[in-house]
Amino acid sequence: MDPVQIGAFIAARRKAQNMTQEALGERLGVTNKTISRWETGTYLPDIGRLQELSDLLGVSVNELLAGEKLEDPEQFVQKADENLIQALAQSSAFG
């Protein structure tokens, strides 16, 4: 998971939905500065907001975490596995 790639993807999808950072922030209950931090890759969205954010942007959580639209089913599965492994690697539960 590349925070900069995820951020650029969030920005591109937000713009494709004709939303400002402020409008997206209002819908998620966060500030436009938080959206800006996500889009620059400074911070990643909180796990509790991933589903709602992906719904608003018209993508899956997997695509959101991959930072790209995944059209090919094999690519979708591969990225899902990669995202899961990376998430588990960052978790102390399996460390």
C-alpha positions in Angstrom: 0.0 0.0 0.0 1.5 3.2 -1.2 0.0 6.2 0.6 1.0 8.6 -2.2 -0.6 6.4 -4.8 -3.7 6.0 -2.6 -3.9 9.7 -2.1 -3.6 10.5 -5.8 -6.4 7.9 -6.5 -8.6 9.5 -3.9 -8.1 12.9 -5.5 -8.8 11.6 -9.0 -11.9 9.8 -7.9 -13.2 12.7 -5.9 -12.7 15.0 -8.9 -14.4 12.4 -11.2 -17.4 12.7 -8.8 -17.3 16.5 -9.1 -16.7 16.9 -5.4 -14.6 19.4 -3.6 -12.4 18.4 -0.7 -14.8 20.3 1.5 -17.9 18.4 0.1 -16.2 15.0 0.5 -15.2 16.0 4.0 -18.7 17.0 5.0 -20.1 13.7 3.7 -17.6 11.8 5.8 -17.7 14.0 8.9 -14.0 15.2 8.5 -12.4 18.5 7.6 -11.2 19.4 4.1 -7.7 19.5 5.6 -8.1 15.8 6.5 -9.1 15.1 2.9 -6.0 17.1 1.7 -3.8 15.1 4.0 -5.2 11.8 2.6 -4.7 13.1 -1.0 -1.1 14.1 -0.5 -0.4 10.7 1.2 0.5 12.4 4.5 -2.1 10.2 6.3 -4.3 7.3 5.3 -8.0 7.3 6.0 -9.0 5.6 9.3 -10.1 2.0 8.7 -13.6 2.8 10.0 -14.0 5.2 7.1 -12.8 3.0 4.2 -16.1 1.5 3.3 -18.0 4.8 3.3 -15.2 6.5 1.4 -15.0 3.8 -1.2 -18.8 4.0 -1.7 -18.7 7.7 -2.2 -15.9 7.4 -4.7 -17.5 4.6 -6.6 -14.7 2.0 -6.0 -14.2 -1.1 -3.9 -12.1 -0.9 -0.7 -9.6 -3.2 -2.5 -9.3 -0.7 -5.3 -9.0 2.2 -2.8 -6.1 0.4 -1.0 -4.5 -0.6 -4.2 -4.7 3.1 -5.4 -6.1 2.1 -8.8 -9.1 0.9 -10.6 -8.9 -2.9 -11.1 -10.8 -4.1 -14.1 -9.2 -7.5 -14.6 -10.6 -10.2 -12.2 -7.1 -11.8 -11.7 -5.6 -8.4 -11.0 -8.4 -7.8 -8.5 -7.7 -11.0 -6.6 -3.9 -10.5 -6.7 -4.2 -6.9 -5.3 -6.7 -8.2 -2.6 -4.1 -10.7 -1.5 -1.3 -8.1 -1.5 -3.4 -5.6 0.5 -4.4 -8.3 3.1 -0.8 -9.4 3.5 0.4 -5.8 3.9 -2.3 -5.1 6.4 -1.5 -8.2 8.5 2.2 -7.4 8.4 1.4 -4.0 10.0 -0.7 -5.7 12.7 0.9 -6.8 15.9 -1.6 -9.7 16.2 0.4 -11.8 13.8 3.8 -10.4 14.4 
